[in-house]
Amino acid sequence: MSKETDLVRVFTGTEILVSLLKEDLENAGIAVYVRNDFQSGISVGFVGGVISAVDLYVQESDLDKSYPILNEFRKINNE
């Protein structure tokens, strides 16, 4: 992923849900970026973010390709 500005947040949820969705998107050939501020804060010695708020991003160029997967995932998981 070249620039952070090319990333679009497509989902926020628990680490487990984000992990499941990440796998679905990657299986479809879509590169993803996961941002977990809580875990990042712990690793550097301070707490930041919320435990259940993990963000998942895709590149803007993959956004249209990701919509069917996102919609199906939300429907199955009542999101």
Jmol script that loads the backbone (N, CA, C; Angstrom):
load data "model"
ATOM      1  N   MET A   1       0.835  -1.171   0.000  1.00  0.00           N
ATOM      2  CA  MET A   1       0.000   0.000   0.000  1.00  0.00           C
ATOM      3  C   MET A   1       0.878   1.231   0.000  1.00  0.00           C
ATOM      4  N   SER A   2       0.686   2.057  -0.970  1.00  0.00           N
ATOM      5  CA  SER A   2       1.615   3.152  -1.166  1.00  0.00           C
ATOM      6  C   SER A   2       1.424   4.305  -0.198  1.00  0.00           C
ATOM      7  N   LYS A   3       0.242   4.857  -0.115  1.00  0.00           N
ATOM      8  CA  LYS A   3       0.014   6.013   0.737  1.00  0.00           C
ATOM      9  C   LYS A   3      -1.167   5.746   1.646  1.00  0.00           C
ATOM     10  N   GLU A   4      -1.087   6.228   2.886  1.00  0.00           N
ATOM     11  CA  GLU A   4      -2.184   6.040   3.824  1.00  0.00           C
ATOM     12  C   GLU A   4      -3.458   6.724   3.331  1.00  0.00           C
ATOM     13  N   THR A   5      -3.315   7.784   2.523  1.00  0.00           N
ATOM     14  CA  THR A   5      -4.496   8.474   2.008  1.00  0.00           C
ATOM     15  C   THR A   5      -5.256   7.620   1.013  1.00  0.00           C
ATOM     16  N   ASP A   6      -4.634   6.569   0.505  1.00  0.00           N
ATOM     17  CA  ASP A   6      -5.314   5.649  -0.409  1.00  0.00           C
ATOM     18  C   ASP A   6      -6.170   4.634   0.334  1.00  0.00           C
ATOM     19  N   LEU A   7      -6.108   4.643   1.671  1.00  0.00           N
ATOM     20  CA  LEU A   7      -6.841   3.680   2.468  1.00  0.00           C
ATOM     21  C   LEU A   7      -8.209   4.224   2.863  1.00  0.00           C
ATOM     22  N   VAL A   8      -9.192   3.319   2.894  1.00  0.00           N
ATOM     23  CA  VAL A   8     -10.555   3.681   3.292  1.00  0.00           C
ATOM     24  C   VAL A   8     -10.976   2.710   4.394  1.00  0.00           C
ATOM     25  N   ARG A   9     -11.440   3.261   5.522  1.00  0.00           N
ATOM     26  CA  ARG A   9     -11.918   2.394   6.600  1.00  0.00           C
ATOM     27  C   ARG A   9     -13.252   1.804   6.179  1.00  0.00           C
ATOM     28  N   VAL A  10     -13.348   0.478   6.215  1.00  0.00           N
ATOM     29  CA  VAL A  10     -14.572  -0.189   5.770  1.00  0.00           C
ATOM     30  C   VAL A  10     -15.284  -0.914   6.899  1.00  0.00           C
ATOM     31  N   PHE A  11     -14.603  -1.089   8.037  1.00  0.00           N
ATOM     32  CA  PHE A  11     -15.231  -1.825   9.132  1.00  0.00           C
ATOM     33  C   PHE A  11     -14.525  -1.508  10.434  1.00  0.00           C
ATOM     34  N   THR A  12     -15.294  -1.423  11.507  1.00  0.00           N
ATOM     35  CA  THR A  12     -14.767  -1.301  12.860  1.00  0.00           C
ATOM     36  C   THR A  12     -15.511  -2.303  13.726  1.00  0.00           C
ATOM     37  N   GLY A  13     -14.772  -3.093  14.475  1.00  0.00           N
ATOM     38  CA  GLY A  13     -15.401  -4.092  15.329  1.00  0.00           C
ATOM     39  C   GLY A  13     -14.396  -4.734  16.248  1.00  0.00           C
ATOM     40  N   THR A  14     -14.796  -5.865  16.803  1.00  0.00           N
ATOM     41  CA  THR A  14     -13.895  -6.591  17.696  1.00  0.00           C
ATOM     42  C   THR A  14     -12.751  -7.196  16.897  1.00  0.00           C
ATOM     43  N   GLU A  15     -11.718  -7.555  17.606  1.00  0.00           N
ATOM     44  CA  GLU A  15     -10.552  -8.164  16.949  1.00  0.00           C
ATOM     45  C   GLU A  15     -10.941  -9.458  16.234  1.00  0.00           C
ATOM     46  N   ILE A  16     -11.857 -10.210  16.817  1.00  0.00           N
ATOM     47  CA  ILE A  16     -12.283 -11.475  16.211  1.00  0.00           C
ATOM     48  C   ILE A  16     -13.034 -11.226  14.905  1.00  0.00           C
ATOM     49  N   LEU A  17     -14.004 -10.298  14.925  1.00  0.00           N
ATOM     50  CA  LEU A  17     -14.762 -10.005  13.697  1.00  0.00           C
ATOM     51  C   LEU A  17     -13.863  -9.439  12.612  1.00  0.00           C
ATOM     52  N   VAL A  18     -12.963  -8.552  12.996  1.00  0.00           N
ATOM     53  CA  VAL A  18     -12.039  -7.966  12.018  1.00  0.00           C
ATOM     54  C   VAL A  18     -11.153  -9.051  11.420  1.00  0.00           C
ATOM     55  N   SER A  19     -10.719  -9.982  12.239  1.00  0.00           N
ATOM     56  CA  SER A  19      -9.880 -11.076  11.745  1.00  0.00           C
ATOM     57  C   SER A  19     -10.637 -11.944  10.739  1.00  0.00           C
ATOM     58  N   LEU A  20     -11.894 -12.238  11.012  1.00  0.00           N
ATOM     59  CA  LEU A  20     -12.714 -13.030  10.092  1.00  0.00           C
ATOM     60  C   LEU A  20     -12.926 -12.310   8.766  1.00  0.00           C
ATOM     61  N   LEU A  21     -13.255 -11.020   8.853  1.00  0.00           N
ATOM     62  CA  LEU A  21     -13.481 -10.235   7.643  1.00  0.00           C
ATOM     63  C   LEU A  21     -12.188 -10.068   6.859  1.00  0.00           C
ATOM     64  N   LYS A  22     -11.096  -9.868   7.551  1.00  0.00           N
ATOM     65  CA  LYS A  22      -9.781  -9.746   6.903  1.00  0.00           C
ATOM     66  C   LYS A  22      -9.495 -10.987   6.064  1.00  0.00           C
ATOM     67  N   GLU A  23      -9.770 -12.152   6.629  1.00  0.00           N
ATOM     68  CA  GLU A  23      -9.535 -13.406   5.912  1.00  0.00           C
ATOM     69  C   GLU A  23     -10.410 -13.493   4.656  1.00  0.00           C
ATOM     70  N   ASP A  24     -11.686 -13.112   4.782  1.00  0.00           N
ATOM     71  CA  ASP A  24     -12.591 -13.126   3.624  1.00  0.00           C
ATOM     72  C   ASP A  24     -12.084 -12.210   2.511  1.00  0.00           C
ATOM     73  N   LEU A  25     -11.665 -11.010   2.885  1.00  0.00           N
ATOM     74  CA  LEU A  25     -11.188 -10.048   1.890  1.00  0.00           C
ATOM     75  C   LEU A  25      -9.882 -10.520   1.241  1.00  0.00           C
ATOM     76  N   GLU A  26      -8.969 -11.032   2.044  1.00  0.00           N
ATOM     77  CA  GLU A  26      -7.694 -11.513   1.500  1.00  0.00           C
ATOM     78  C   GLU A  26      -7.901 -12.712   0.577  1.00  0.00           C
ATOM     79  N   ASN A  27      -8.865 -13.573   0.912  1.00  0.00           N
ATOM     80  CA  ASN A  27      -9.164 -14.714   0.039  1.00  0.00           C
ATOM     81  C   ASN A  27      -9.692 -14.265  -1.318  1.00  0.00           C
ATOM     82  N   ALA A  28     -10.265 -13.060  -1.366  1.00  0.00           N
ATOM     83  CA  ALA A  28     -10.762 -12.494  -2.622  1.00  0.00           C
ATOM     84  C   ALA A  28      -9.681 -11.675  -3.330  1.00  0.00           C
ATOM     85  N   GLY A  29      -8.467 -11.680  -2.787  1.00  0.00           N
ATOM     86  CA  GLY A  29      -7.373 -10.951  -3.413  1.00  0.00           C
ATOM     87  C   GLY A  29      -7.323  -9.471  -3.069  1.00  0.00           C
ATOM     88  N   ILE A  30      -7.979  -9.086  -1.983  1.00  0.00           N
ATOM     89  CA  ILE A  30      -8.015  -7.683  -1.567  1.00  0.00           C
ATOM     90  C   ILE A  30      -7.042  -7.495  -0.405  1.00  0.00           C
ATOM     91  N   ALA A  31      -6.092  -6.593  -0.578  1.00  0.00           N
ATOM     92  CA  ALA A  31      -5.140  -6.286   0.489  1.00  0.00           C
ATOM     93  C   ALA A  31      -5.836  -5.461   1.567  1.00  0.00           C
ATOM     94  N   VAL A  32      -5.538  -5.772   2.828  1.00  0.00           N
ATOM     95  CA  VAL A  32      -6.165  -5.068   3.937  1.00  0.00           C
ATOM     96  C   VAL A  32      -5.107  -4.544   4.901  1.00  0.00           C
ATOM     97  N   TYR A  33      -5.508  -3.561   5.682  1.00  0.00           N
ATOM     98  CA  TYR A  33      -4.675  -2.999   6.731  1.00  0.00           C
ATOM     99  C   TYR A  33      -5.532  -2.957   7.984  1.00  0.00           C
ATOM    100  N   VAL A  34      -5.019  -3.499   9.083  1.00  0.00           N
ATOM    101  CA  VAL A  34      -5.735  -3.510  10.349  1.00  0.00           C
ATOM    102  C   VAL A  34      -5.051  -2.539  11.296  1.00  0.00           C
ATOM    103  N   ARG A  35      -5.867  -1.693  11.936  1.00  0.00           N
ATOM    104  CA  ARG A  35      -5.335  -0.730  12.894  1.00  0.00           C
ATOM    105  C   ARG A  35      -5.988  -0.992  14.242  1.00  0.00           C
ATOM    106  N   ASN A  36      -5.160  -1.332  15.216  1.00  0.00           N
ATOM    107  CA  ASN A  36      -5.622  -1.627  16.556  1.00  0.00           C
ATOM    108  C   ASN A  36      -4.877  -0.696  17.511  1.00  0.00           C
ATOM    109  N   ASP A  37      -5.471   0.462  17.798  1.00  0.00           N
ATOM    110  CA  ASP A  37      -4.802   1.447  18.653  1.00  0.00           C
ATOM    111  C   ASP A  37      -4.583   0.930  20.062  1.00  0.00           C
ATOM    112  N   PHE A  38      -5.498   0.123  20.568  1.00  0.00           N
ATOM    113  CA  PHE A  38      -5.348  -0.413  21.918  1.00  0.00           C
ATOM    114  C   PHE A  38      -4.114  -1.303  22.005  1.00  0.00           C
ATOM    115  N   GLN A  39      -4.000  -2.247  21.082  1.00  0.00           N
ATOM    116  CA  GLN A  39      -2.853  -3.158  21.078  1.00  0.00           C
ATOM    117  C   GLN A  39      -1.548  -2.410  20.817  1.00  0.00           C
ATOM    118  N   SER A  40      -1.589  -1.427  19.938  1.00  0.00           N
ATOM    119  CA  SER A  40      -0.387  -0.632  19.656  1.00  0.00           C
ATOM    120  C   SER A  40       0.064   0.128  20.895  1.00  0.00           C
ATOM    121  N   GLY A  41      -0.893   0.675  21.627  1.00  0.00           N
ATOM    122  CA  GLY A  41      -0.565   1.412  22.850  1.00  0.00           C
ATOM    123  C   GLY A  41       0.074   0.526  23.896  1.00  0.00           C
ATOM    124  N   ILE A  42      -0.449  -0.668  24.053  1.00  0.00           N
ATOM    125  CA  ILE A  42       0.108  -1.601  25.026  1.00  0.00           C
ATOM    126  C   ILE A  42       1.551  -1.942  24.668  1.00  0.00           C
ATOM    127  N   SER A  43       1.807  -2.144  23.388  1.00  0.00           N
ATOM    128  CA  SER A  43       3.157  -2.563  22.983  1.00  0.00           C
ATOM    129  C   SER A  43       4.212  -1.482  23.201  1.00  0.00           C
ATOM    130  N   VAL A  44       3.798  -0.212  23.282  1.00  0.00           N
ATOM    131  CA  VAL A  44       4.778   0.850  23.534  1.00  0.00           C
ATOM    132  C   VAL A  44       4.691   1.399  24.952  1.00  0.00           C
ATOM    133  N   GLY A  45       3.818   0.799  25.778  1.00  0.00           N
ATOM    134  CA  GLY A  45       3.824   1.156  27.191  1.00  0.00           C
ATOM    135  C   GLY A  45       2.729   2.089  27.660  1.00  0.00           C
ATOM    136  N   PHE A  46       1.751   2.386  26.839  1.00  0.00           N
ATOM    137  CA  PHE A  46       0.614   3.184  27.299  1.00  0.00           C
ATOM    138  C   PHE A  46      -0.645   2.673  26.619  1.00  0.00           C
ATOM    139  N   VAL A  47      -1.772   2.981  27.228  1.00  0.00           N
ATOM    140  CA  VAL A  47      -3.037   2.499  26.686  1.00  0.00           C
ATOM    141  C   VAL A  47      -3.677   3.596  25.850  1.00  0.00           C
ATOM    142  N   GLY A  48      -4.050   3.249  24.632  1.00  0.00           N
ATOM    143  CA  GLY A  48      -4.743   4.176  23.749  1.00  0.00           C
ATOM    144  C   GLY A  48      -5.773   3.414  22.950  1.00  0.00           C
ATOM    145  N   GLY A  49      -6.872   4.019  22.667  1.00  0.00           N
ATOM    146  CA  GLY A  49      -7.917   3.341  21.909  1.00  0.00           C
ATOM    147  C   GLY A  49      -8.841   2.559  22.813  1.00  0.00           C
ATOM    148  N   VAL A  50      -9.738   1.828  22.186  1.00  0.00           N
ATOM    149  CA  VAL A  50     -10.737   1.048  22.897  1.00  0.00           C
ATOM    150  C   VAL A  50     -10.544  -0.415  22.534  1.00  0.00           C
ATOM    151  N   ILE A  51     -10.674  -1.297  23.514  1.00  0.00           N
ATOM    152  CA  ILE A  51     -10.415  -2.724  23.295  1.00  0.00           C
ATOM    153  C   ILE A  51     -11.203  -3.267  22.112  1.00  0.00           C
ATOM    154  N   SER A  52     -12.476  -2.910  21.999  1.00  0.00           N
ATOM    155  CA  SER A  52     -13.322  -3.514  20.967  1.00  0.00           C
ATOM    156  C   SER A  52     -13.352  -2.733  19.657  1.00  0.00           C
ATOM    157  N   ALA A  53     -12.547  -1.708  19.535  1.00  0.00           N
ATOM    158  CA  ALA A  53     -12.581  -0.890  18.328  1.00  0.00           C
ATOM    159  C   ALA A  53     -11.330  -1.100  17.480  1.00  0.00           C
ATOM    160  N   VAL A  54     -11.379  -2.123  16.651  1.00  0.00           N
ATOM    161  CA  VAL A  54     -10.299  -2.405  15.717  1.00  0.00           C
ATOM    162  C   VAL A  54     -10.795  -2.009  14.336  1.00  0.00           C
ATOM    163  N   ASP A  55      -9.998  -1.237  13.619  1.00  0.00           N
ATOM    164  CA  ASP A  55     -10.393  -0.734  12.302  1.00  0.00           C
ATOM    165  C   ASP A  55      -9.767  -1.572  11.198  1.00  0.00           C
ATOM    166  N   LEU A  56     -10.534  -1.773  10.130  1.00  0.00           N
ATOM    167  CA  LEU A  56     -10.052  -2.497   8.964  1.00  0.00           C
ATOM    168  C   LEU A  56     -10.171  -1.580   7.757  1.00  0.00           C
ATOM    169  N   TYR A  57      -9.094  -1.475   7.012  1.00  0.00           N
ATOM    170  CA  TYR A  57      -9.013  -0.592   5.849  1.00  0.00           C
ATOM    171  C   TYR A  57      -8.716  -1.395   4.596  1.00  0.00           C
ATOM    172  N   VAL A  58      -9.186  -0.885   3.462  1.00  0.00           N
ATOM    173  CA  VAL A  58      -8.795  -1.415   2.152  1.00  0.00           C
ATOM    174  C   VAL A  58      -8.326  -0.243   1.304  1.00  0.00           C
ATOM    175  N   GLN A  59      -7.600  -0.563   0.251  1.00  0.00           N
ATOM    176  CA  GLN A  59      -7.194   0.497  -0.663  1.00  0.00           C
ATOM    177  C   GLN A  59      -8.425   1.001  -1.408  1.00  0.00           C
ATOM    178  N   GLU A  60      -8.414   2.292  -1.672  1.00  0.00           N
ATOM    179  CA  GLU A  60      -9.534   2.911  -2.372  1.00  0.00           C
ATOM    180  C   GLU A  60      -9.815   2.217  -3.705  1.00  0.00           C
ATOM    181  N   SER A  61      -8.776   1.762  -4.368  1.00  0.00           N
ATOM    182  CA  SER A  61      -8.946   1.095  -5.661  1.00  0.00           C
ATOM    183  C   SER A  61      -9.650  -0.261  -5.530  1.00  0.00           C
ATOM    184  N   ASP A  62      -9.659  -0.848  -4.343  1.00  0.00           N
ATOM    185  CA  ASP A  62     -10.327  -2.132  -4.101  1.00  0.00           C
ATOM    186  C   ASP A  62     -11.703  -1.976  -3.460  1.00  0.00           C
ATOM    187  N   LEU A  63     -12.132  -0.747  -3.254  1.00  0.00           N
ATOM    188  CA  LEU A  63     -13.377  -0.497  -2.525  1.00  0.00           C
ATOM    189  C   LEU A  63     -14.583  -1.153  -3.193  1.00  0.00           C
ATOM    190  N   ASP A  64     -14.752  -0.952  -4.490  1.00  0.00           N
ATOM    191  CA  ASP A  64     -15.901  -1.542  -5.189  1.00  0.00           C
ATOM    192  C   ASP A  64     -15.866  -3.063  -5.132  1.00  0.00           C
ATOM    193  N   LYS A  65     -14.689  -3.628  -5.240  1.00  0.00           N
ATOM    194  CA  LYS A  65     -14.523  -5.079  -5.200  1.00  0.00           C
ATOM    195  C   LYS A  65     -14.859  -5.634  -3.807  1.00  0.00           C
ATOM    196  N   SER A  66     -14.671  -4.814  -2.772  1.00  0.00           N
ATOM    197  CA  SER A  66     -14.891  -5.274  -1.401  1.00  0.00           C
ATOM    198  C   SER A  66     -16.351  -5.188  -0.960  1.00  0.00           C
ATOM    199  N   TYR A  67     -17.171  -4.370  -1.625  1.00  0.00           N
ATOM    200  CA  TYR A  67     -18.557  -4.164  -1.180  1.00  0.00           C
ATOM    201  C   TYR A  67     -19.375  -5.445  -1.049  1.00  0.00           C
ATOM    202  N   PRO A  68     -19.376  -6.346  -2.026  1.00  0.00           N
ATOM    203  CA  PRO A  68     -20.180  -7.565  -1.864  1.00  0.00           C
ATOM    204  C   PRO A  68     -19.754  -8.398  -0.647  1.00  0.00           C
ATOM    205  N   ILE A  69     -18.458  -8.463  -0.398  1.00  0.00           N
ATOM    206  CA  ILE A  69     -17.942  -9.232   0.740  1.00  0.00           C
ATOM    207  C   ILE A  69     -18.346  -8.557   2.045  1.00  0.00           C
ATOM    208  N   LEU A  70     -18.212  -7.238   2.098  1.00  0.00           N
ATOM    209  CA  LEU A  70     -18.592  -6.486   3.298  1.00  0.00           C
ATOM    210  C   LEU A  70     -20.080  -6.626   3.584  1.00  0.00           C
ATOM    211  N   ASN A  71     -20.898  -6.491   2.562  1.00  0.00           N
ATOM    212  CA  ASN A  71     -22.347  -6.589   2.753  1.00  0.00           C
ATOM    213  C   ASN A  71     -22.755  -7.969   3.235  1.00  0.00           C
ATOM    214  N   GLU A  72     -22.181  -9.011   2.658  1.00  0.00           N
ATOM    215  CA  GLU A  72     -22.495 -10.384   3.074  1.00  0.00           C
ATOM    216  C   GLU A  72     -22.023 -10.608   4.516  1.00  0.00           C
ATOM    217  N   PHE A  73     -20.854 -10.117   4.843  1.00  0.00           N
ATOM    218  CA  PHE A  73     -20.313 -10.282   6.191  1.00  0.00           C
ATOM    219  C   PHE A  73     -21.213  -9.594   7.212  1.00  0.00           C
ATOM    220  N   ARG A  74     -21.647  -8.396   6.910  1.00  0.00           N
ATOM    221  CA  ARG A  74     -22.528  -7.656   7.823  1.00  0.00           C
ATOM    222  C   ARG A  74     -23.857  -8.360   7.997  1.00  0.00           C
ATOM    223  N   LYS A  75     -24.385  -8.917   6.906  1.00  0.00           N
ATOM    224  CA  LYS A  75     -25.662  -9.612   6.968  1.00  0.00           C
ATOM    225  C   LYS A  75     -25.542 -10.861   7.849  1.00  0.00           C
ATOM    226  N   ILE A  76     -24.492 -11.622   7.652  1.00  0.00           N
ATOM    227  CA  ILE A  76     -24.293 -12.851   8.431  1.00  0.00           C
ATOM    228  C   ILE A  76     -24.047 -12.550   9.913  1.00  0.00           C
ATOM    229  N   ASN A  77     -23.311 -11.481  10.188  1.00  0.00           N
ATOM    230  CA  ASN A  77     -22.929 -11.154  11.564  1.00  0.00           C
ATOM    231  C   ASN A  77     -23.802 -10.087  12.202  1.00  0.00           C
ATOM    232  N   ASN A  78     -24.914  -9.742  11.568  1.00  0.00           N
ATOM    233  CA  ASN A  78     -25.854  -8.755  12.105  1.00  0.00           C
ATOM    234  C   ASN A  78     -25.184  -7.444  12.451  1.00  0.00           C
ATOM    235  N   GLU A  79     -24.292  -7.006  11.609  1.00  0.00           N
ATOM    236  CA  GLU A  79     -23.590  -5.732  11.824  1.00  0.00           C
ATOM    237  C   GLU A  79     -24.310  -4.614  11.130  1.00  0.00           C
TER     238      GLU A  79
END
end "model"
wireframe off; spacefill off
backbone 0.3
color backbone group
